[in-house]
Amino acid sequence: MDGQNLKQKANMIGKEYALIIPCPSCEEVAVISNQLAASLDLPKRTVALVLAGGRGSRLLNLTDRRAKPAVYFGGKFRIVDFALSNCVNSGIRRVAVLTQYKSHSLMRHIQNGWGFMRGELNEFVEVLPAQQRLDEVNWYQGTADAVHQNHDIIKSFRSKYVLVLAGDHIYKMNYALALADHAEHGRGCTVACIDVPRKEASAFGVMAVNENNLITSFVEKPADPPALPNDPERSLASMGVYIFDTDFLLDELARDADDPASSHDFGKDIIPRLVQNGRAVAHRFADSAVGTRDNEIPYWRDVGTIDAYWDANIDLTATEPLLNLYDDRWPIWTYQPQLPPAKFVHNQPERRGEAIESMVSGGCIISGHVERSLLFSNVRVHSHARVHWSVVLPNVQIGRGARITRAVIDRGCQIPDGMIIGEDAVQDAQRFMRTDAGIALVTRQMLADLERTAAV
């Protein structure tokens, strides 16, 4: 195998799993091996801060009782599990989760599912709730302020690098390779970025870079996003993943805290100032994404709307979904209760429990018909009920003869016998929350209100 092919092989394996390929006969690949060896050490000198305090108001009633990172996803996970799993799989085993909005379920999930770290080895996943550490007036005022208010705790970690992550995105990324990129550039700040359709870019921070990946401009959520130079239909968007030298970050946060004109946000204040001073570089997600097939755009989703949330969950029911949850070399960790396997009961015409092109989690009992749907734990689909193209969260009861189509059913809902959802747009809009794309969101409160109205 020639040097070029060895280099490609090294890049491929390093990108996926940060392994080292020794090649004493090839100096070029030996250099790559040294870089990968360094990338394996960098995670040990890094602490990750997961920003998980956001409400996620675009998810409407799904976040009435929980923060967005605590929203269920994929049949058994929470959204925050993806950022946390990326950390563990990348070798970063010191993680702090910053919480604020309705954080009880999130904190309980982390306590139950992420307590396997070994404190004796200086490993941890701990929660840093808003607690007015700097004064007795202000809670977290922005993403940058949330980190700044914990500056004394961050100092106590004695890390060389800080990895700042949004806790509300779905993706698989090897942070060790991004850290190696950051250390090589030595600019103090690295921003992970991904190509997105230009028409969607106004929801993100959008950047321009030069030939050395130095960020030359950065605009937070622009109304008219700048396009890529070689593709007018796409833009380069921030993923909400930042890497900093620790001392550099703390100095910048202290300066920002003293600025009365600042909104104390990474995307609006910190990053634009660092770009202006030539201190921020871009890391392409394609260089560290895990599990991407050839010629595919790396998988990254902001499931911040009901439509996006429904679409990303339903995609998992495809024969070959865009997101591979079956890769045991990059597992997604979570807390899951001990439940029996899913069961399909009755073998009678019109009363046969079955699921077609669907994902059905533990504890479910199905005696109706389920098609192209995702069912979380402990769901009951009773006889003659039909569930099509729907996302059903834990502990839901679908009553006998009910018909559910293109819906998201929140945790604990009791769908009455014979109820029809998703077939009459006007009726759905009157009873539940219905999106412009025709997805019905059903919660316990909506059902309770409907029952009270019917009783009057």
C-alpha positions as CSV (number, residue, x, y, z in Angstrom):
1,M,0.0,0.0,0.0
2,D,1.5,3.4,-1.0
3,G,1.9,6.4,1.3
4,Q,-1.2,8.2,0.0
5,N,-3.5,5.2,0.6
6,L,-2.0,4.7,4.0
7,K,-2.7,8.3,4.7
8,Q,-6.3,7.9,3.6
9,K,-6.7,4.8,5.8
10,A,-5.2,6.6,8.8
11,N,-7.6,9.5,8.3
12,M,-10.5,7.2,8.0
13,I,-9.8,5.2,11.1
14,G,-8.7,8.2,13.1
15,K,-11.8,10.0,12.2
16,E,-14.1,7.2,13.3
17,Y,-12.4,5.9,16.4
18,A,-9.1,7.8,17.1
19,L,-7.0,4.8,16.6
20,I,-3.2,4.9,15.8
21,I,-1.8,3.2,12.7
22,P,2.0,2.7,13.1
23,C,3.9,2.7,9.8
24,P,7.7,2.9,10.4
25,S,8.4,2.7,6.7
26,C,6.3,5.7,5.8
27,E,7.3,9.0,7.4
28,E,4.1,10.8,6.3
29,V,1.8,8.3,8.0
30,A,4.1,8.3,11.0
31,V,3.4,12.0,11.4
32,I,-0.3,11.3,11.3
33,S,0.1,8.6,13.9
34,N,1.8,11.2,16.2
35,Q,-1.0,13.6,15.7
36,L,-3.5,10.9,16.5
37,A,-1.5,10.0,19.6
38,A,-1.6,13.6,20.7
39,S,-5.4,13.7,20.1
40,L,-5.8,10.7,22.5
41,D,-4.1,12.7,25.3
42,L,-5.9,16.0,24.8
43,P,-9.3,14.7,26.1
44,K,-7.6,13.9,29.5
45,R,-6.7,17.6,29.7
46,T,-10.1,18.8,28.8
47,V,-13.3,19.5,30.8
48,A,-16.6,19.7,28.9
49,L,-19.4,22.2,29.8
50,V,-22.8,21.2,28.5
51,L,-25.2,24.2,28.3
52,A,-28.5,22.6,29.1
53,G,-30.5,25.4,30.7
54,G,-32.6,26.5,27.7
55,R,-36.4,26.3,27.6
56,G,-36.7,25.4,23.9
57,S,-39.9,27.4,23.4
58,R,-40.2,26.3,19.8
59,L,-41.0,22.8,21.0
60,L,-44.2,24.4,22.4
61,N,-45.9,22.3,25.0
62,L,-43.2,19.6,25.0
63,T,-41.1,21.9,27.2
64,D,-43.9,22.9,29.5
65,R,-42.5,20.5,32.2
66,R,-38.9,20.0,31.1
67,A,-35.9,21.7,29.5
68,K,-35.2,21.0,25.9
69,P,-32.2,18.8,26.6
70,A,-34.4,16.6,28.7
71,V,-36.9,16.0,25.9
72,Y,-37.2,12.3,24.9
73,F,-35.7,11.2,21.6
74,G,-35.2,8.0,19.7
75,G,-37.3,5.6,21.7
76,K,-35.2,5.4,24.9
77,F,-32.9,8.5,25.0
78,R,-33.0,12.1,26.0
79,I,-31.6,14.8,23.7
80,V,-28.7,15.6,26.1
81,D,-27.5,12.0,25.9
82,F,-25.9,12.6,22.5
83,A,-23.6,15.4,23.7
84,L,-22.7,13.4,26.9
85,S,-22.1,10.2,24.9
86,N,-19.9,12.0,22.4
87,C,-17.8,13.2,25.4
88,V,-17.4,9.7,26.9
89,N,-16.7,8.1,23.5
90,S,-14.1,10.7,22.7
91,G,-12.3,10.1,26.0
92,I,-13.5,13.2,27.8
93,R,-14.6,11.9,31.2
94,R,-14.9,15.2,33.1
95,V,-18.2,16.8,32.2
96,A,-20.3,19.5,33.9
97,V,-23.9,20.1,32.9
98,L,-25.2,23.7,33.4
99,T,-28.9,23.8,34.1
100,Q,-31.5,26.4,34.8
101,Y,-35.0,26.2,33.3
102,K,-37.3,23.4,34.8
103,S,-34.3,21.2,35.4
104,H,-35.7,18.6,37.7
105,S,-36.3,15.8,35.1
106,L,-32.9,16.6,33.5
107,M,-31.1,16.4,36.8
108,R,-32.8,13.2,37.8
109,H,-31.9,11.7,34.4
110,I,-28.2,12.6,34.8
111,Q,-28.2,11.3,38.3
112,N,-29.8,8.0,37.3
113,G,-28.0,7.4,34.0
114,W,-24.7,9.1,34.2
115,G,-23.4,8.0,37.6
116,F,-21.0,5.4,36.3
117,M,-17.9,7.6,36.3
118,R,-15.2,6.8,38.7
119,G,-14.4,9.7,41.1
120,E,-11.2,8.0,42.1
121,L,-9.9,8.5,38.6
122,N,-11.1,12.2,38.5
123,E,-14.0,11.3,36.3
124,F,-17.4,12.8,36.7
125,V,-20.6,14.0,35.1
126,E,-22.0,16.6,37.5
127,V,-24.7,19.2,37.4
128,L,-24.1,22.9,37.9
129,P,-27.5,24.6,38.5
130,A,-28.0,28.3,38.4
131,Q,-27.1,29.4,41.9
132,Q,-26.2,33.1,41.8
133,R,-22.5,32.4,42.6
134,L,-21.4,35.9,41.7
135,D,-24.2,37.9,43.4
136,E,-27.6,37.3,44.9
137,V,-29.5,39.1,42.1
138,N,-28.9,37.5,38.7
139,W,-29.5,34.0,37.5
140,Y,-27.8,33.0,34.2
141,Q,-28.1,35.9,31.9
142,G,-26.8,34.2,28.7
143,T,-24.7,31.3,27.6
144,A,-21.4,33.1,28.3
145,D,-22.7,34.4,31.7
146,A,-23.6,30.8,32.6
147,V,-20.0,29.7,32.2
148,H,-18.6,32.9,33.8
149,Q,-20.7,32.4,36.9
150,N,-19.0,29.1,37.4
151,H,-15.5,30.4,36.8
152,D,-14.2,29.3,40.2
153,I,-15.4,25.8,39.7
154,I,-13.9,25.7,36.2
155,K,-10.5,26.8,37.7
156,S,-10.7,24.0,40.2
157,F,-10.9,21.5,37.4
158,R,-7.3,22.5,36.4
159,S,-7.9,21.7,32.7
160,K,-5.9,23.0,29.9
161,Y,-8.9,23.1,27.5
162,V,-12.6,23.8,27.9
163,L,-15.1,22.3,25.5
164,V,-18.4,24.2,25.5
165,L,-21.3,22.2,24.1
166,A,-25.0,22.9,23.4
167,G,-27.0,20.2,25.1
168,D,-29.9,20.2,22.6
169,H,-28.6,18.8,19.3
170,I,-28.5,15.3,17.8
171,Y,-25.2,14.2,16.3
172,K,-22.2,11.9,16.7
173,M,-18.8,13.6,16.8
174,N,-15.3,12.7,17.9
175,Y,-14.3,15.7,20.0
176,A,-10.7,14.3,20.3
177,L,-10.0,15.1,16.7
178,A,-11.5,18.6,17.1
179,L,-9.3,19.1,20.1
180,A,-6.2,18.1,18.0
181,D,-7.3,20.7,15.4
182,H,-7.6,23.3,18.1
183,A,-4.2,22.6,19.6
184,E,-2.6,22.7,16.1
185,H,-4.0,26.1,15.3
186,G,-3.2,27.7,18.7
187,R,-5.6,30.6,18.3
188,G,-7.3,30.3,21.6
189,C,-10.8,29.5,20.2
190,T,-12.2,26.9,17.8
191,V,-15.8,26.9,16.5
192,A,-17.2,23.7,15.0
193,C,-19.2,24.3,11.9
194,I,-21.3,22.5,9.3
195,D,-22.7,23.3,5.9
196,V,-26.4,23.9,6.0
197,P,-29.0,25.0,3.4
198,R,-28.9,28.8,3.1
199,K,-32.6,29.1,3.7
200,E,-32.2,27.5,7.1
201,A,-29.1,29.3,8.1
202,S,-30.9,32.3,9.7
203,A,-31.5,30.1,12.7
204,F,-27.7,29.8,13.4
205,G,-24.5,31.7,13.7
206,V,-23.1,32.0,10.2
207,M,-19.4,32.4,9.4
208,A,-17.0,33.0,6.6
209,V,-13.4,31.5,6.7
210,N,-10.2,31.9,4.7
211,E,-8.0,29.2,3.2
212,N,-6.5,28.5,6.7
213,N,-9.9,28.1,8.3
214,L,-9.5,31.4,10.2
215,I,-12.9,32.8,10.7
216,T,-13.1,36.2,9.0
217,S,-16.7,37.1,9.8
218,F,-19.4,35.8,12.1
219,V,-23.1,36.9,12.2
220,E,-25.6,35.5,14.7
221,K,-28.9,34.5,13.2
222,P,-28.7,36.8,10.2
223,A,-31.9,37.6,8.2
224,D,-29.9,37.2,4.9
225,P,-27.3,34.6,5.6
226,P,-24.0,34.8,3.6
227,A,-23.5,31.9,1.2
228,L,-20.5,29.7,0.7
229,P,-18.2,31.1,-2.0
230,N,-18.5,27.9,-4.1
231,D,-22.2,27.2,-3.4
232,P,-24.8,30.0,-3.3
233,E,-27.4,27.7,-1.8
234,R,-25.5,26.8,1.3
235,S,-24.0,28.6,4.3
236,L,-21.4,27.7,7.0
237,A,-23.2,27.5,10.3
238,S,-22.0,27.2,13.9
239,M,-22.9,23.9,15.6
240,G,-22.8,25.5,19.1
241,V,-19.5,23.5,19.8
242,Y,-16.6,25.7,21.0
243,I,-13.1,24.8,22.2
244,F,-11.1,27.2,24.3
245,D,-7.8,27.4,26.1
246,T,-9.0,27.6,29.7
247,D,-7.1,30.7,30.8
248,F,-8.0,32.4,27.5
249,L,-11.7,31.7,28.0
250,L,-11.8,32.9,31.6
251,D,-10.1,36.1,30.7
252,E,-12.6,36.8,27.8
253,L,-15.6,36.0,30.0
254,A,-14.3,38.4,32.7
255,R,-13.9,41.1,30.2
256,D,-17.4,40.4,28.8
257,A,-19.0,40.5,32.2
258,D,-17.7,44.0,32.7
259,D,-19.2,45.2,29.4
260,P,-22.7,46.7,30.1
261,A,-23.5,46.6,26.4
262,S,-23.0,42.9,26.1
263,S,-25.8,40.3,26.2
264,H,-23.3,37.8,27.6
265,D,-23.9,35.2,24.9
266,F,-21.2,33.2,23.1
267,G,-22.8,33.6,19.6
268,K,-23.8,37.2,19.9
269,D,-20.8,38.6,21.9
270,I,-17.9,36.4,22.6
271,I,-17.3,34.7,19.3
272,P,-17.8,37.9,17.1
273,R,-15.2,39.7,19.3
274,L,-12.7,36.9,18.9
275,V,-13.3,36.8,15.2
276,Q,-12.6,40.5,15.0
277,N,-9.3,40.0,16.8
278,G,-8.3,37.1,14.7
279,R,-8.4,34.6,17.5
280,A,-11.1,32.1,16.3
281,V,-10.7,29.3,13.7
282,A,-13.3,26.9,12.3
283,H,-13.3,23.1,12.6
284,R,-15.2,21.3,9.9
285,F,-17.7,18.8,11.3
286,A,-16.9,16.5,8.3
287,D,-13.4,16.0,9.8
288,S,-14.7,14.6,13.1
289,A,-18.2,13.3,12.4
290,V,-18.7,9.6,13.3
291,G,-20.6,7.1,11.2
292,T,-21.0,9.2,8.0
293,R,-21.4,7.2,4.9
294,D,-19.4,8.0,1.8
295,N,-20.6,11.1,-0.1
296,E,-23.1,11.9,2.7
297,I,-23.4,15.2,4.6
298,P,-22.6,14.4,8.3
299,Y,-25.7,14.0,10.4
300,W,-26.5,16.9,12.7
301,R,-30.0,18.0,13.8
302,D,-31.4,20.8,15.8
303,V,-34.7,19.3,16.7
304,G,-35.9,22.6,18.0
305,T,-39.4,22.6,16.5
306,I,-42.2,20.0,16.6
307,D,-41.9,19.4,12.9
308,A,-38.1,18.8,13.1
309,Y,-38.5,16.7,16.2
310,W,-41.2,14.5,14.6
311,D,-39.2,14.2,11.4
312,A,-35.9,13.2,13.1
313,N,-37.7,10.5,15.2
314,I,-39.7,9.1,12.3
315,D,-36.6,8.9,10.2
316,L,-35.2,6.3,12.7
317,T,-37.9,3.9,11.6
318,A,-36.5,3.8,8.1
319,T,-34.7,0.6,6.9
320,E,-31.4,2.7,6.7
321,P,-32.0,5.8,8.8
322,L,-29.7,8.8,8.4
323,L,-28.7,8.4,12.1
324,N,-27.2,5.0,12.9
325,L,-28.1,4.0,16.5
326,Y,-26.9,0.5,16.0
327,D,-23.1,1.2,15.9
328,D,-21.8,-0.5,19.1
329,R,-18.4,1.2,18.5
330,W,-19.9,4.6,19.3
331,P,-22.9,3.8,21.6
332,I,-25.3,6.4,22.9
333,W,-25.5,6.0,26.7
334,T,-28.6,6.7,28.7
335,Y,-30.6,5.7,31.7
336,Q,-33.3,3.1,31.1
337,P,-35.5,1.3,33.6
338,Q,-35.5,-2.4,33.8
339,L,-38.5,-3.4,31.6
340,P,-39.7,-6.6,29.9
341,P,-39.4,-6.9,26.1
342,A,-42.1,-5.5,23.9
343,K,-45.1,-7.9,23.4
344,F,-47.5,-8.3,20.6
345,V,-50.7,-10.0,21.6
346,H,-53.8,-11.7,20.0
347,N,-53.9,-13.6,16.7
348,Q,-57.3,-12.9,15.5
349,P,-58.5,-11.1,12.4
350,E,-58.8,-7.3,13.0
351,R,-57.3,-7.8,16.4
352,R,-53.7,-8.8,15.8
353,G,-50.9,-6.9,17.5
354,E,-48.4,-5.9,14.8
355,A,-45.8,-3.2,14.0
356,I,-44.5,-2.5,10.5
357,E,-41.4,-0.3,9.8
358,S,-41.5,0.9,13.4
359,M,-39.4,1.0,16.6
360,V,-41.0,-0.4,19.7
361,S,-39.3,0.0,23.1
362,G,-39.3,-2.2,26.1
363,G,-42.4,-2.6,28.2
364,C,-44.8,-2.0,25.3
365,I,-47.9,-4.2,24.7
366,I,-49.4,-4.0,21.3
367,S,-52.8,-5.5,20.3
368,G,-53.5,-2.9,17.6
369,H,-51.8,-1.9,14.4
370,V,-48.6,0.3,14.4
371,E,-47.0,1.5,11.2
372,R,-44.0,3.7,10.5
373,S,-44.1,5.0,14.2
374,L,-41.7,5.2,17.1
375,L,-43.0,4.0,20.5
376,F,-41.1,4.8,23.7
377,S,-41.3,2.6,26.8
378,N,-44.5,1.3,28.4
379,V,-46.8,2.2,25.6
380,R,-50.1,0.3,25.3
381,V,-51.9,0.1,21.9
382,H,-55.2,-1.5,22.6
383,S,-57.3,-3.7,20.2
384,H,-58.5,-2.2,16.9
385,A,-56.4,1.0,17.5
386,R,-54.2,2.2,14.7
387,V,-51.0,4.3,15.1
388,H,-49.5,5.6,11.8
389,W,-46.5,7.9,11.3
390,S,-46.5,9.0,15.0
391,V,-44.1,9.5,17.9
392,V,-45.5,8.2,21.1
393,L,-43.6,9.0,24.3
394,P,-43.4,6.8,27.5
395,N,-46.4,5.5,29.5
396,V,-49.0,6.4,26.9
397,Q,-52.3,4.5,26.5
398,I,-53.9,4.4,23.1
399,G,-57.5,3.4,23.6
400,R,-59.5,0.7,21.9
401,G,-60.4,1.7,18.3
402,A,-58.5,5.0,18.4
403,R,-56.7,6.2,15.2
404,I,-53.6,8.3,15.5
405,T,-51.8,9.8,12.4
406,R,-48.9,12.2,12.1
407,A,-48.8,13.1,15.8
408,V,-46.5,13.5,18.7
409,I,-48.2,12.1,21.9
410,D,-46.5,13.4,25.1
411,R,-45.6,11.3,28.1
412,G,-48.4,9.8,30.1
413,C,-51.3,10.7,27.8
414,Q,-54.5,8.5,28.0
415,I,-56.0,8.6,24.5
416,P,-59.7,7.7,24.9
417,D,-61.4,4.8,23.1
418,G,-62.3,5.7,19.5
419,M,-60.5,9.1,19.5
420,I,-59.3,10.2,16.0
421,I,-56.3,12.4,15.7
422,G,-54.6,13.6,12.5
423,E,-57.4,13.1,10.0
424,D,-59.3,16.4,10.4
425,A,-57.1,19.5,10.4
426,V,-59.8,21.8,11.7
427,Q,-60.8,19.5,14.5
428,D,-57.1,18.9,15.5
429,A,-56.4,22.7,15.6
430,Q,-59.4,23.2,17.9
431,R,-58.5,20.4,20.4
432,F,-54.7,20.2,20.3
433,M,-51.6,22.0,18.9
434,R,-51.2,21.6,15.2
435,T,-48.2,22.7,13.2
436,D,-48.2,24.2,9.7
437,A,-46.8,20.9,8.4
438,G,-49.8,19.1,9.9
439,I,-48.2,17.4,12.9
440,A,-50.6,17.3,15.9
441,L,-49.0,17.7,19.4
442,V,-51.1,16.1,22.2
443,T,-50.4,16.6,25.9
444,R,-52.1,15.5,29.1
445,Q,-53.2,19.0,29.8
446,M,-54.9,19.3,26.4
447,L,-56.7,16.0,27.0
448,A,-57.8,17.2,30.5
449,D,-59.1,20.5,29.1
450,L,-61.0,18.6,26.4
451,E,-62.6,16.3,29.0
452,R,-63.6,19.3,31.1
453,T,-65.2,21.0,28.1
454,A,-67.1,17.9,27.1
455,A,-68.5,17.6,30.7
456,V,-69.9,21.1,30.7
